[in-house]
């Protein structure tokens, strides 16, 4: 990777490697895994934006949204958050699921919520949180899961809006990145 894109995330500048998807589209690869300072910075800034919606619980998808949701839940004073898994685990036999196809996956995926997380969302105001929004497919799947569980999605929040997602008025985000 010899091409990078510089992005300012609320005063923190990051250089993101540009990677080509199988379709030929270039994306700026944003990775929170293992980066404590970046995760904490983004979670604090995003929690400040989400607070006005007064969510009761956060819902995210594994895996890149996990540490963001964890830190945001702490910032918002929540003791729990819900995680949509990409594979069905033994303890999830009585949960719910939805299908999704995103810009970064070649095949259709299924997102699963355990019965525990369904109960956590039922009757609650839900903030759907993830690292990046692009086409909105993963976001739509998370919203569908929240609604199927009986929750009310009150906001959708992301660190980065990619490509045309920057023009959406129904999401909160901290910075934008292009598709190339």
ABEGO torsion letter per residue (X at the ends): XABBBBBBBGGBBBBBBBBBBAAGBBBBBBBABGBAAAAAAAAAAAAAAAAAAGBABBBBBOAAAAAAAAAAAAAAGBABBBBBBABBBAAAAABBBBBBBBAABABBBBBBBBAAAAAAABGBBBBBBBABBBAGAAAAAAAAAAAAAGBBBABBBBABBBEAAAABAABBBABBBBBX
